[in-house]
Amino acid sequence: MGGADCELVGGGWLAQPVNAWSSLAYLAAAGFVASRRRDAFAVLGAIALVLVGVGSFAYHGPQPG
């Protein structure tokens, strides 16, 4: 998993540390969206950003089976 990404896969807990930590920017974006608007579309968008951020962190970080 992760063999075709821009960052080389390492052997530590975070296989691709830069990609993993930068994936958390999606959480910041979710917080920004949620702080600006409270309608259903914004809430769904913020939830989607959180899910993408968590999934991207897992993919680039610990890479669970």
PDBQT receptor file of N, H, CA, C and O in Angstrom, charges set to zero:
ATOM      1  N   MET A   1       0.828  -1.172   0.000  1.00  0.00    +0.000 N 
ATOM      2  CA  MET A   1       0.000   0.000   0.000  1.00  0.00    +0.000 C 
ATOM      3  C   MET A   1       0.880   1.246   0.000  1.00  0.00    +0.000 C 
ATOM      4  O   MET A   1       1.896   1.274   0.695  1.00  0.00    +0.000 OA
ATOM      5  N   GLY A   2       0.528   2.241  -0.736  1.00  0.00    +0.000 N 
ATOM      6  H   GLY A   2      -0.298   2.218  -1.301  1.00  0.00    +0.000 HD
ATOM      7  CA  GLY A   2       1.271   3.482  -0.720  1.00  0.00    +0.000 C 
ATOM      8  C   GLY A   2       2.514   3.473  -1.581  1.00  0.00    +0.000 C 
ATOM      9  O   GLY A   2       3.324   4.395  -1.481  1.00  0.00    +0.000 OA
ATOM     10  N   GLY A   3       2.701   2.469  -2.424  1.00  0.00    +0.000 N 
ATOM     11  H   GLY A   3       2.044   1.720  -2.505  1.00  0.00    +0.000 HD
ATOM     12  CA  GLY A   3       3.914   2.356  -3.223  1.00  0.00    +0.000 C 
ATOM     13  C   GLY A   3       4.007   3.362  -4.357  1.00  0.00    +0.000 C 
ATOM     14  O   GLY A   3       5.102   3.592  -4.870  1.00  0.00    +0.000 OA
ATOM     15  N   ALA A   4       2.905   3.968  -4.767  1.00  0.00    +0.000 N 
ATOM     16  H   ALA A   4       2.015   3.781  -4.350  1.00  0.00    +0.000 HD
ATOM     17  CA  ALA A   4       2.919   4.879  -5.910  1.00  0.00    +0.000 C 
ATOM     18  C   ALA A   4       2.776   6.339  -5.494  1.00  0.00    +0.000 C 
ATOM     19  O   ALA A   4       2.452   7.187  -6.326  1.00  0.00    +0.000 OA
ATOM     20  N   ASP A   5       3.012   6.644  -4.225  1.00  0.00    +0.000 N 
ATOM     21  H   ASP A   5       3.276   5.956  -3.550  1.00  0.00    +0.000 HD
ATOM     22  CA  ASP A   5       2.863   8.016  -3.742  1.00  0.00    +0.000 C 
ATOM     23  C   ASP A   5       4.138   8.812  -3.967  1.00  0.00    +0.000 C 
ATOM     24  O   ASP A   5       5.180   8.260  -4.320  1.00  0.00    +0.000 OA
ATOM     25  N   CYS A   6       4.037  10.106  -3.758  1.00  0.00    +0.000 N 
ATOM     26  H   CYS A   6       3.191  10.554  -3.471  1.00  0.00    +0.000 HD
ATOM     27  CA  CYS A   6       5.170  11.009  -3.975  1.00  0.00    +0.000 C 
ATOM     28  C   CYS A   6       6.267  10.828  -2.932  1.00  0.00    +0.000 C 
ATOM     29  O   CYS A   6       7.443  11.029  -3.236  1.00  0.00    +0.000 OA
ATOM     30  N   GLU A   7       5.908  10.458  -1.730  1.00  0.00    +0.000 N 
ATOM     31  H   GLU A   7       4.953  10.295  -1.483  1.00  0.00    +0.000 HD
ATOM     32  CA  GLU A   7       6.890  10.310  -0.656  1.00  0.00    +0.000 C 
ATOM     33  C   GLU A   7       7.283   8.843  -0.526  1.00  0.00    +0.000 C 
ATOM     34  O   GLU A   7       6.435   7.955  -0.604  1.00  0.00    +0.000 OA
ATOM     35  N   LEU A   8       8.576   8.597  -0.327  1.00  0.00    +0.000 N 
ATOM     36  H   LEU A   8       9.266   9.318  -0.263  1.00  0.00    +0.000 HD
ATOM     37  CA  LEU A   8       9.035   7.224  -0.152  1.00  0.00    +0.000 C 
ATOM     38  C   LEU A   8       8.438   6.628   1.118  1.00  0.00    +0.000 C 
ATOM     39  O   LEU A   8       8.283   7.312   2.129  1.00  0.00    +0.000 OA
ATOM     40  N   VAL A   9       8.111   5.353   1.049  1.00  0.00    +0.000 N 
ATOM     41  H   VAL A   9       8.238   4.797   0.228  1.00  0.00    +0.000 HD
ATOM     42  CA  VAL A   9       7.546   4.656   2.198  1.00  0.00    +0.000 C 
ATOM     43  C   VAL A   9       8.688   4.260   3.125  1.00  0.00    +0.000 C 
ATOM     44  O   VAL A   9       9.626   3.573   2.722  1.00  0.00    +0.000 OA
ATOM     45  N   GLY A  10       8.590   4.710   4.383  1.00  0.00    +0.000 N 
ATOM     46  H   GLY A  10       7.828   5.269   4.710  1.00  0.00    +0.000 HD
ATOM     47  CA  GLY A  10       9.608   4.401   5.373  1.00  0.00    +0.000 C 
ATOM     48  C   GLY A  10       9.191   3.230   6.237  1.00  0.00    +0.000 C 
ATOM     49  O   GLY A  10       8.152   2.611   6.008  1.00  0.00    +0.000 OA
ATOM     50  N   GLY A  11      10.000   2.935   7.220  1.00  0.00    +0.000 N 
ATOM     51  H   GLY A  11      10.844   3.438   7.406  1.00  0.00    +0.000 HD
ATOM     52  CA  GLY A  11       9.741   1.782   8.068  1.00  0.00    +0.000 C 
ATOM     53  C   GLY A  11       9.182   2.130   9.434  1.00  0.00    +0.000 C 
ATOM     54  O   GLY A  11       8.975   1.234  10.253  1.00  0.00    +0.000 OA
ATOM     55  N   GLY A  12       8.932   3.402   9.705  1.00  0.00    +0.000 N 
ATOM     56  H   GLY A  12       9.100   4.130   9.040  1.00  0.00    +0.000 HD
ATOM     57  CA  GLY A  12       8.446   3.809  11.021  1.00  0.00    +0.000 C 
ATOM     58  C   GLY A  12       6.945   3.676  11.155  1.00  0.00    +0.000 C 
ATOM     59  O   GLY A  12       6.269   3.157  10.267  1.00  0.00    +0.000 OA
ATOM     60  N   TRP A  13       6.424   4.159  12.296  1.00  0.00    +0.000 N 
ATOM     61  H   TRP A  13       6.973   4.581  13.017  1.00  0.00    +0.000 HD
ATOM     62  CA  TRP A  13       4.984   4.107  12.545  1.00  0.00    +0.000 C 
ATOM     63  C   TRP A  13       4.229   4.878  11.479  1.00  0.00    +0.000 C 
ATOM     64  O   TRP A  13       3.163   4.448  11.039  1.00  0.00    +0.000 OA
ATOM     65  N   LEU A  14       4.775   6.018  11.058  1.00  0.00    +0.000 N 
ATOM     66  H   LEU A  14       5.642   6.367  11.415  1.00  0.00    +0.000 HD
ATOM     67  CA  LEU A  14       4.203   6.772   9.951  1.00  0.00    +0.000 C 
ATOM     68  C   LEU A  14       5.021   6.454   8.708  1.00  0.00    +0.000 C 
ATOM     69  O   LEU A  14       6.154   6.910   8.559  1.00  0.00    +0.000 OA
ATOM     70  N   ALA A  15       4.438   5.679   7.836  1.00  0.00    +0.000 N 
ATOM     71  H   ALA A  15       3.517   5.308   7.957  1.00  0.00    +0.000 HD
ATOM     72  CA  ALA A  15       5.159   5.236   6.644  1.00  0.00    +0.000 C 
ATOM     73  C   ALA A  15       5.560   6.409   5.756  1.00  0.00    +0.000 C 
ATOM     74  O   ALA A  15       6.627   6.389   5.142  1.00  0.00    +0.000 OA
ATOM     75  N   GLN A  16       4.719   7.417   5.688  1.00  0.00    +0.000 N 
ATOM     76  H   GLN A  16       3.853   7.433   6.187  1.00  0.00    +0.000 HD
ATOM     77  CA  GLN A  16       4.987   8.624   4.904  1.00  0.00    +0.000 C 
ATOM     78  C   GLN A  16       4.661   9.827   5.797  1.00  0.00    +0.000 C 
ATOM     79  O   GLN A  16       3.573  10.394   5.696  1.00  0.00    +0.000 OA
ATOM     80  N   PRO A  17       5.589  10.215   6.662  1.00  0.00    +0.000 N 
ATOM     81  CA  PRO A  17       5.269  11.208   7.684  1.00  0.00    +0.000 C 
ATOM     82  C   PRO A  17       4.824  12.568   7.143  1.00  0.00    +0.000 C 
ATOM     83  O   PRO A  17       3.892  13.157   7.691  1.00  0.00    +0.000 OA
ATOM     84  N   VAL A  18       5.444  13.076   6.111  1.00  0.00    +0.000 N 
ATOM     85  H   VAL A  18       6.202  12.598   5.666  1.00  0.00    +0.000 HD
ATOM     86  CA  VAL A  18       5.051  14.395   5.595  1.00  0.00    +0.000 C 
ATOM     87  C   VAL A  18       3.640  14.336   5.026  1.00  0.00    +0.000 C 
ATOM     88  O   VAL A  18       2.821  15.212   5.303  1.00  0.00    +0.000 OA
ATOM     89  N   ASN A  19       3.353  13.310   4.235  1.00  0.00    +0.000 N 
ATOM     90  H   ASN A  19       4.018  12.598   4.010  1.00  0.00    +0.000 HD
ATOM     91  CA  ASN A  19       2.002  13.152   3.688  1.00  0.00    +0.000 C 
ATOM     92  C   ASN A  19       0.981  12.931   4.799  1.00  0.00    +0.000 C 
ATOM     93  O   ASN A  19      -0.130  13.458   4.737  1.00  0.00    +0.000 OA
ATOM     94  N   ALA A  20       1.353  12.158   5.811  1.00  0.00    +0.000 N 
ATOM     95  H   ALA A  20       2.256  11.730   5.861  1.00  0.00    +0.000 HD
ATOM     96  CA  ALA A  20       0.425  11.869   6.908  1.00  0.00    +0.000 C 
ATOM     97  C   ALA A  20       0.074  13.142   7.662  1.00  0.00    +0.000 C 
ATOM     98  O   ALA A  20      -1.104  13.434   7.864  1.00  0.00    +0.000 OA
ATOM     99  N   TRP A  21       1.078  13.901   8.081  1.00  0.00    +0.000 N 
ATOM    100  H   TRP A  21       2.036  13.663   7.917  1.00  0.00    +0.000 HD
ATOM    101  CA  TRP A  21       0.798  15.114   8.853  1.00  0.00    +0.000 C 
ATOM    102  C   TRP A  21       0.100  16.166   8.010  1.00  0.00    +0.000 C 
ATOM    103  O   TRP A  21      -0.756  16.890   8.519  1.00  0.00    +0.000 OA
ATOM    104  N   SER A  22       0.445  16.267   6.737  1.00  0.00    +0.000 N 
ATOM    105  H   SER A  22       1.141  15.679   6.324  1.00  0.00    +0.000 HD
ATOM    106  CA  SER A  22      -0.229  17.266   5.903  1.00  0.00    +0.000 C 
ATOM    107  C   SER A  22      -1.680  16.868   5.622  1.00  0.00    +0.000 C 
ATOM    108  O   SER A  22      -2.498  17.727   5.294  1.00  0.00    +0.000 OA
ATOM    109  N   SER A  23      -2.008  15.595   5.745  1.00  0.00    +0.000 N 
ATOM    110  H   SER A  23      -1.344  14.897   6.011  1.00  0.00    +0.000 HD
ATOM    111  CA  SER A  23      -3.390  15.143   5.584  1.00  0.00    +0.000 C 
ATOM    112  C   SER A  23      -4.300  15.738   6.650  1.00  0.00    +0.000 C 
ATOM    113  O   SER A  23      -5.507  15.872   6.446  1.00  0.00    +0.000 OA
ATOM    114  N   LEU A  24      -3.717  16.090   7.779  1.00  0.00    +0.000 N 
ATOM    115  H   LEU A  24      -2.737  15.981   7.945  1.00  0.00    +0.000 HD
ATOM    116  CA  LEU A  24      -4.519  16.666   8.860  1.00  0.00    +0.000 C 
ATOM    117  C   LEU A  24      -4.981  18.081   8.531  1.00  0.00    +0.000 C 
ATOM    118  O   LEU A  24      -5.798  18.646   9.259  1.00  0.00    +0.000 OA
ATOM    119  N   ALA A  25      -4.476  18.656   7.455  1.00  0.00    +0.000 N 
ATOM    120  H   ALA A  25      -3.813  18.197   6.863  1.00  0.00    +0.000 HD
ATOM    121  CA  ALA A  25      -4.962  19.966   7.011  1.00  0.00    +0.000 C 
ATOM    122  C   ALA A  25      -6.445  19.884   6.649  1.00  0.00    +0.000 C 
ATOM    123  O   ALA A  25      -7.161  20.882   6.726  1.00  0.00    +0.000 OA
ATOM    124  N   TYR A  26      -6.899  18.705   6.260  1.00  0.00    +0.000 N 
ATOM    125  H   TYR A  26      -6.318  17.894   6.198  1.00  0.00    +0.000 HD
ATOM    126  CA  TYR A  26      -8.330  18.528   5.988  1.00  0.00    +0.000 C 
ATOM    127  C   TYR A  26      -9.158  18.795   7.249  1.00  0.00    +0.000 C 
ATOM    128  O   TYR A  26     -10.277  19.300   7.160  1.00  0.00    +0.000 OA
ATOM    129  N   LEU A  27      -8.615  18.460   8.411  1.00  0.00    +0.000 N 
ATOM    130  H   LEU A  27      -7.706  18.050   8.483  1.00  0.00    +0.000 HD
ATOM    131  CA  LEU A  27      -9.330  18.712   9.663  1.00  0.00    +0.000 C 
ATOM    132  C   LEU A  27      -9.417  20.208   9.929  1.00  0.00    +0.000 C 
ATOM    133  O   LEU A  27     -10.435  20.703  10.414  1.00  0.00    +0.000 OA
ATOM    134  N   ALA A  28      -8.347  20.922   9.611  1.00  0.00    +0.000 N 
ATOM    135  H   ALA A  28      -7.521  20.520   9.218  1.00  0.00    +0.000 HD
ATOM    136  CA  ALA A  28      -8.379  22.376   9.750  1.00  0.00    +0.000 C 
ATOM    137  C   ALA A  28      -9.403  22.980   8.794  1.00  0.00    +0.000 C 
ATOM    138  O   ALA A  28     -10.128  23.907   9.153  1.00  0.00    +0.000 OA
ATOM    139  N   ALA A  29      -9.455  22.450   7.584  1.00  0.00    +0.000 N 
ATOM    140  H   ALA A  29      -8.866  21.697   7.293  1.00  0.00    +0.000 HD
ATOM    141  CA  ALA A  29     -10.440  22.934   6.612  1.00  0.00    +0.000 C 
ATOM    142  C   ALA A  29     -11.859  22.654   7.097  1.00  0.00    +0.000 C 
ATOM    143  O   ALA A  29     -12.750  23.483   6.914  1.00  0.00    +0.000 OA
ATOM    144  N   ALA A  30     -12.072  21.500   7.710  1.00  0.00    +0.000 N 
ATOM    145  H   ALA A  30     -11.347  20.827   7.859  1.00  0.00    +0.000 HD
ATOM    146  CA  ALA A  30     -13.398  21.178   8.255  1.00  0.00    +0.000 C 
ATOM    147  C   ALA A  30     -13.776  22.156   9.354  1.00  0.00    +0.000 C 
ATOM    148  O   ALA A  30     -14.917  22.613   9.423  1.00  0.00    +0.000 OA
ATOM    149  N   GLY A  31     -12.820  22.475  10.210  1.00  0.00    +0.000 N 
ATOM    150  H   GLY A  31     -11.893  22.104  10.155  1.00  0.00    +0.000 HD
ATOM    151  CA  GLY A  31     -13.089  23.444  11.261  1.00  0.00    +0.000 C 
ATOM    152  C   GLY A  31     -13.419  24.816  10.696  1.00  0.00    +0.000 C 
ATOM    153  O   GLY A  31     -14.290  25.515  11.213  1.00  0.00    +0.000 OA
ATOM    154  N   PHE A  32     -12.725  25.196   9.642  1.00  0.00    +0.000 N 
ATOM    155  H   PHE A  32     -12.017  24.628   9.222  1.00  0.00    +0.000 HD
ATOM    156  CA  PHE A  32     -12.987  26.480   9.001  1.00  0.00    +0.000 C 
ATOM    157  C   PHE A  32     -14.396  26.509   8.416  1.00  0.00    +0.000 C 
ATOM    158  O   PHE A  32     -15.137  27.471   8.617  1.00  0.00    +0.000 OA
ATOM    159  N   VAL A  33     -14.761  25.455   7.695  1.00  0.00    +0.000 N 
ATOM    160  H   VAL A  33     -14.159  24.673   7.531  1.00  0.00    +0.000 HD
ATOM    161  CA  VAL A  33     -16.101  25.392   7.092  1.00  0.00    +0.000 C 
ATOM    162  C   VAL A  33     -17.170  25.425   8.177  1.00  0.00    +0.000 C 
ATOM    163  O   VAL A  33     -18.160  26.148   8.063  1.00  0.00    +0.000 OA
ATOM    164  N   ALA A  34     -16.965  24.642   9.225  1.00  0.00    +0.000 N 
ATOM    165  H   ALA A  34     -16.161  24.054   9.317  1.00  0.00    +0.000 HD
ATOM    166  CA  ALA A  34     -17.957  24.564  10.295  1.00  0.00    +0.000 C 
ATOM    167  C   ALA A  34     -18.076  25.891  11.063  1.00  0.00    +0.000 C 
ATOM    168  O   ALA A  34     -19.142  26.215  11.587  1.00  0.00    +0.000 OA
ATOM    169  N   SER A  35     -16.988  26.645  11.124  1.00  0.00    +0.000 N 
ATOM    170  H   SER A  35     -16.123  26.382  10.698  1.00  0.00    +0.000 HD
ATOM    171  CA  SER A  35     -17.044  27.903  11.864  1.00  0.00    +0.000 C 
ATOM    172  C   SER A  35     -17.697  29.030  11.065  1.00  0.00    +0.000 C 
ATOM    173  O   SER A  35     -18.115  30.035  11.639  1.00  0.00    +0.000 OA
ATOM    174  N   ARG A  36     -17.785  28.869   9.757  1.00  0.00    +0.000 N 
ATOM    175  H   ARG A  36     -17.446  28.052   9.290  1.00  0.00    +0.000 HD
ATOM    176  CA  ARG A  36     -18.332  29.931   8.908  1.00  0.00    +0.000 C 
ATOM    177  C   ARG A  36     -19.830  29.788   8.648  1.00  0.00    +0.000 C 
ATOM    178  O   ARG A  36     -20.559  30.777   8.566  1.00  0.00    +0.000 OA
ATOM    179  N   ARG A  37     -20.270  28.544   8.520  1.00  0.00    +0.000 N 
ATOM    180  H   ARG A  37     -19.678  27.741   8.587  1.00  0.00    +0.000 HD
ATOM    181  CA  ARG A  37     -21.681  28.313   8.164  1.00  0.00    +0.000 C 
ATOM    182  C   ARG A  37     -22.226  27.170   8.988  1.00  0.00    +0.000 C 
ATOM    183  O   ARG A  37     -21.483  26.290   9.423  1.00  0.00    +0.000 OA
ATOM    184  N   ARG A  38     -23.523  27.190   9.199  1.00  0.00    +0.000 N 
ATOM    185  H   ARG A  38     -24.127  27.905   8.845  1.00  0.00    +0.000 HD
ATOM    186  CA  ARG A  38     -24.169  26.146  10.002  1.00  0.00    +0.000 C 
ATOM    187  C   ARG A  38     -25.284  25.430   9.251  1.00  0.00    +0.000 C 
ATOM    188  O   ARG A  38     -26.044  24.682   9.866  1.00  0.00    +0.000 OA
ATOM    189  N   ASP A  39     -25.406  25.632   7.950  1.00  0.00    +0.000 N 
ATOM    190  H   ASP A  39     -24.788  26.239   7.450  1.00  0.00    +0.000 HD
ATOM    191  CA  ASP A  39     -26.475  24.961   7.216  1.00  0.00    +0.000 C 
ATOM    192  C   ASP A  39     -26.090  23.501   6.946  1.00  0.00    +0.000 C 
ATOM    193  O   ASP A  39     -24.945  23.098   7.155  1.00  0.00    +0.000 OA
ATOM    194  N   ALA A  40     -27.052  22.730   6.486  1.00  0.00    +0.000 N 
ATOM    195  H   ALA A  40     -27.982  23.057   6.316  1.00  0.00    +0.000 HD
ATOM    196  CA  ALA A  40     -26.844  21.290   6.282  1.00  0.00    +0.000 C 
ATOM    197  C   ALA A  40     -25.730  21.003   5.282  1.00  0.00    +0.000 C 
ATOM    198  O   ALA A  40     -24.957  20.064   5.474  1.00  0.00    +0.000 OA
ATOM    199  N   PHE A  41     -25.636  21.790   4.230  1.00  0.00    +0.000 N 
ATOM    200  H   PHE A  41     -26.263  22.553   4.074  1.00  0.00    +0.000 HD
ATOM    201  CA  PHE A  41     -24.607  21.585   3.218  1.00  0.00    +0.000 C 
ATOM    202  C   PHE A  41     -23.212  21.768   3.827  1.00  0.00    +0.000 C 
ATOM    203  O   PHE A  41     -22.305  20.984   3.546  1.00  0.00    +0.000 OA
ATOM    204  N   ALA A  42     -23.040  22.792   4.654  1.00  0.00    +0.000 N 
ATOM    205  H   ALA A  42     -23.777  23.429   4.883  1.00  0.00    +0.000 HD
ATOM    206  CA  ALA A  42     -21.742  23.042   5.286  1.00  0.00    +0.000 C 
ATOM    207  C   ALA A  42     -21.402  21.939   6.283  1.00  0.00    +0.000 C 
ATOM    208  O   ALA A  42     -20.254  21.503   6.364  1.00  0.00    +0.000 OA
ATOM    209  N   VAL A  43     -22.392  21.494   7.033  1.00  0.00    +0.000 N 
ATOM    210  H   VAL A  43     -23.325  21.849   6.967  1.00  0.00    +0.000 HD
ATOM    211  CA  VAL A  43     -22.151  20.416   7.999  1.00  0.00    +0.000 C 
ATOM    212  C   VAL A  43     -21.735  19.141   7.277  1.00  0.00    +0.000 C 
ATOM    213  O   VAL A  43     -20.784  18.477   7.691  1.00  0.00    +0.000 OA
ATOM    214  N   LEU A  44     -22.433  18.796   6.211  1.00  0.00    +0.000 N 
ATOM    215  H   LEU A  44     -23.205  19.335   5.875  1.00  0.00    +0.000 HD
ATOM    216  CA  LEU A  44     -22.056  17.602   5.441  1.00  0.00    +0.000 C 
ATOM    217  C   LEU A  44     -20.672  17.760   4.829  1.00  0.00    +0.000 C 
ATOM    218  O   LEU A  44     -19.894  16.807   4.793  1.00  0.00    +0.000 OA
ATOM    219  N   GLY A  45     -20.366  18.947   4.351  1.00  0.00    +0.000 N 
ATOM    220  H   GLY A  45     -20.998  19.721   4.380  1.00  0.00    +0.000 HD
ATOM    221  CA  GLY A  45     -19.038  19.200   3.796  1.00  0.00    +0.000 C 
ATOM    222  C   GLY A  45     -17.953  19.066   4.849  1.00  0.00    +0.000 C 
ATOM    223  O   GLY A  45     -16.893  18.500   4.578  1.00  0.00    +0.000 OA
ATOM    224  N   ALA A  46     -18.204  19.580   6.047  1.00  0.00    +0.000 N 
ATOM    225  H   ALA A  46     -19.065  20.040   6.267  1.00  0.00    +0.000 HD
ATOM    226  CA  ALA A  46     -17.233  19.469   7.127  1.00  0.00    +0.000 C 
ATOM    227  C   ALA A  46     -17.038  18.012   7.543  1.00  0.00    +0.000 C 
ATOM    228  O   ALA A  46     -15.916  17.582   7.810  1.00  0.00    +0.000 OA
ATOM    229  N   ILE A  47     -18.119  17.266   7.595  1.00  0.00    +0.000 N 
ATOM    230  H   ILE A  47     -19.030  17.616   7.378  1.00  0.00    +0.000 HD
ATOM    231  CA  ILE A  47     -18.016  15.833   7.926  1.00  0.00    +0.000 C 
ATOM    232  C   ILE A  47     -17.205  15.105   6.861  1.00  0.00    +0.000 C 
ATOM    233  O   ILE A  47     -16.363  14.269   7.185  1.00  0.00    +0.000 OA
ATOM    234  N   ALA A  48     -17.454  15.417   5.601  1.00  0.00    +0.000 N 
ATOM    235  H   ALA A  48     -18.138  16.097   5.337  1.00  0.00    +0.000 HD
ATOM    236  CA  ALA A  48     -16.699  14.794   4.515  1.00  0.00    +0.000 C 
ATOM    237  C   ALA A  48     -15.213  15.125   4.629  1.00  0.00    +0.000 C 
ATOM    238  O   ALA A  48     -14.368  14.253   4.423  1.00  0.00    +0.000 OA
ATOM    239  N   LEU A  49     -14.891  16.364   4.953  1.00  0.00    +0.000 N 
ATOM    240  H   LEU A  49     -15.577  17.072   5.121  1.00  0.00    +0.000 HD
ATOM    241  CA  LEU A  49     -13.487  16.750   5.109  1.00  0.00    +0.000 C 
ATOM    242  C   LEU A  49     -12.827  16.012   6.265  1.00  0.00    +0.000 C 
ATOM    243  O   LEU A  49     -11.668  15.610   6.162  1.00  0.00    +0.000 OA
ATOM    244  N   VAL A  50     -13.548  15.831   7.356  1.00  0.00    +0.000 N 
ATOM    245  H   VAL A  50     -14.490  16.157   7.440  1.00  0.00    +0.000 HD
ATOM    246  CA  VAL A  50     -13.003  15.072   8.487  1.00  0.00    +0.000 C 
ATOM    247  C   VAL A  50     -12.729  13.630   8.072  1.00  0.00    +0.000 C 
ATOM    248  O   VAL A  50     -11.669  13.086   8.381  1.00  0.00    +0.000 OA
ATOM    249  N   LEU A  51     -13.675  13.012   7.376  1.00  0.00    +0.000 N 
ATOM    250  H   LEU A  51     -14.536  13.454   7.125  1.00  0.00    +0.000 HD
ATOM    251  CA  LEU A  51     -13.491  11.623   6.954  1.00  0.00    +0.000 C 
ATOM    252  C   LEU A  51     -12.316  11.481   5.991  1.00  0.00    +0.000 C 
ATOM    253  O   LEU A  51     -11.540  10.532   6.096  1.00  0.00    +0.000 OA
ATOM    254  N   VAL A  52     -12.183  12.410   5.061  1.00  0.00    +0.000 N 
ATOM    255  H   VAL A  52     -12.814  13.181   4.976  1.00  0.00    +0.000 HD
ATOM    256  CA  VAL A  52     -11.061  12.375   4.124  1.00  0.00    +0.000 C 
ATOM    257  C   VAL A  52      -9.740  12.556   4.871  1.00  0.00    +0.000 C 
ATOM    258  O   VAL A  52      -8.760  11.867   4.588  1.00  0.00    +0.000 OA
ATOM    259  N   GLY A  53      -9.720  13.492   5.829  1.00  0.00    +0.000 N 
ATOM    260  H   GLY A  53     -10.516  14.052   6.058  1.00  0.00    +0.000 HD
ATOM    261  CA  GLY A  53      -8.495  13.721   6.591  1.00  0.00    +0.000 C 
ATOM    262  C   GLY A  53      -8.070  12.505   7.394  1.00  0.00    +0.000 C 
ATOM    263  O   GLY A  53      -6.895  12.136   7.400  1.00  0.00    +0.000 OA
ATOM    264  N   VAL A  54      -9.022  11.884   8.069  1.00  0.00    +0.000 N 
ATOM    265  H   VAL A  54      -9.976  12.184   8.064  1.00  0.00    +0.000 HD
ATOM    266  CA  VAL A  54      -8.716  10.695   8.873  1.00  0.00    +0.000 C 
ATOM    267  C   VAL A  54      -8.270   9.546   7.970  1.00  0.00    +0.000 C 
ATOM    268  O   VAL A  54      -7.294   8.857   8.270  1.00  0.00    +0.000 OA
ATOM    269  N   GLY A  55      -8.982   9.344   6.873  1.00  0.00    +0.000 N 
ATOM    270  H   GLY A  55      -9.774   9.904   6.629  1.00  0.00    +0.000 HD
ATOM    271  CA  GLY A  55      -8.612   8.270   5.948  1.00  0.00    +0.000 C 
ATOM    272  C   GLY A  55      -7.260   8.504   5.306  1.00  0.00    +0.000 C 
ATOM    273  O   GLY A  55      -6.467   7.573   5.161  1.00  0.00    +0.000 OA
ATOM    274  N   SER A  56      -6.995   9.732   4.923  1.00  0.00    +0.000 N 
ATOM    275  H   SER A  56      -7.639  10.488   5.040  1.00  0.00    +0.000 HD
ATOM    276  CA  SER A  56      -5.703  10.056   4.314  1.00  0.00    +0.000 C 
ATOM    277  C   SER A  56      -4.576   9.894   5.314  1.00  0.00    +0.000 C 
ATOM    278  O   SER A  56      -3.503   9.402   4.964  1.00  0.00    +0.000 OA
ATOM    279  N   PHE A  57      -4.805  10.304   6.563  1.00  0.00    +0.000 N 
ATOM    280  H   PHE A  57      -5.676  10.704   6.848  1.00  0.00    +0.000 HD
ATOM    281  CA  PHE A  57      -3.778  10.114   7.590  1.00  0.00    +0.000 C 
ATOM    282  C   PHE A  57      -3.495   8.629   7.798  1.00  0.00    +0.000 C 
ATOM    283  O   PHE A  57      -2.339   8.225   7.916  1.00  0.00    +0.000 OA
ATOM    284  N   ALA A  58      -4.549   7.822   7.842  1.00  0.00    +0.000 N 
ATOM    285  H   ALA A  58      -5.488   8.150   7.746  1.00  0.00    +0.000 HD
ATOM    286  CA  ALA A  58      -4.373   6.377   8.028  1.00  0.00    +0.000 C 
ATOM    287  C   ALA A  58      -3.625   5.766   6.830  1.00  0.00    +0.000 C 
ATOM    288  O   ALA A  58      -2.760   4.908   7.009  1.00  0.00    +0.000 OA
ATOM    289  N   TYR A  59      -3.960   6.206   5.628  1.00  0.00    +0.000 N 
ATOM    290  H   TYR A  59      -4.662   6.902   5.484  1.00  0.00    +0.000 HD
ATOM    291  CA  TYR A  59      -3.321   5.666   4.423  1.00  0.00    +0.000 C 
ATOM    292  C   TYR A  59      -1.844   6.006   4.382  1.00  0.00    +0.000 C 
ATOM    293  O   TYR A  59      -1.016   5.146   4.081  1.00  0.00    +0.000 OA
ATOM    294  N   HIS A  60      -1.505   7.252   4.682  1.00  0.00    +0.000 N 
ATOM    295  H   HIS A  60      -2.177   7.951   4.927  1.00  0.00    +0.000 HD
ATOM    296  CA  HIS A  60      -0.115   7.684   4.600  1.00  0.00    +0.000 C 
ATOM    297  C   HIS A  60       0.662   7.430   5.878  1.00  0.00    +0.000 C 
ATOM    298  O   HIS A  60       1.892   7.399   5.870  1.00  0.00    +0.000 OA
ATOM    299  N   GLY A  61      -0.053   7.249   6.965  1.00  0.00    +0.000 N 
ATOM    300  H   GLY A  61      -1.053   7.273   6.971  1.00  0.00    +0.000 HD
ATOM    301  CA  GLY A  61       0.607   7.051   8.260  1.00  0.00    +0.000 C 
ATOM    302  C   GLY A  61       0.813   5.597   8.595  1.00  0.00    +0.000 C 
ATOM    303  O   GLY A  61       1.704   4.953   8.041  1.00  0.00    +0.000 OA
ATOM    304  N   PRO A  62      -0.002   5.060   9.500  1.00  0.00    +0.000 N 
ATOM    305  CA  PRO A  62       0.201   3.675   9.939  1.00  0.00    +0.000 C 
ATOM    306  C   PRO A  62      -0.145   2.624   8.892  1.00  0.00    +0.000 C 
ATOM    307  O   PRO A  62       0.266   1.471   9.026  1.00  0.00    +0.000 OA
ATOM    308  N   GLN A  63      -0.869   2.984   7.881  1.00  0.00    +0.000 N 
ATOM    309  H   GLN A  63      -1.202   3.920   7.772  1.00  0.00    +0.000 HD
ATOM    310  CA  GLN A  63      -1.252   2.089   6.780  1.00  0.00    +0.000 C 
ATOM    311  C   GLN A  63      -1.798   0.753   7.278  1.00  0.00    +0.000 C 
ATOM    312  O   GLN A  63      -1.177  -0.288   7.061  1.00  0.00    +0.000 OA
ATOM    313  N   PRO A  64      -2.958   0.773   7.947  1.00  0.00    +0.000 N 
ATOM    314  CA  PRO A  64      -3.528  -0.490   8.439  1.00  0.00    +0.000 C 
ATOM    315  C   PRO A  64      -3.950  -1.412   7.297  1.00  0.00    +0.000 C 
ATOM    316  O   PRO A  64      -4.293  -0.958   6.206  1.00  0.00    +0.000 OA
ATOM    317  N   GLY A  65      -3.918  -2.670   7.563  1.00  0.00    +0.000 N 
ATOM    318  H   GLY A  65      -3.639  -3.039   8.450  1.00  0.00    +0.000 HD
ATOM    319  CA  GLY A  65      -4.283  -3.660   6.555  1.00  0.00    +0.000 C 
ATOM    320  C   GLY A  65      -5.723  -3.617   6.260  1.00  0.00    +0.000 C 
ATOM    321  O   GLY A  65      -6.206  -4.387   5.430  1.00  0.00    +0.000 OA
TER     322      GLY A  65
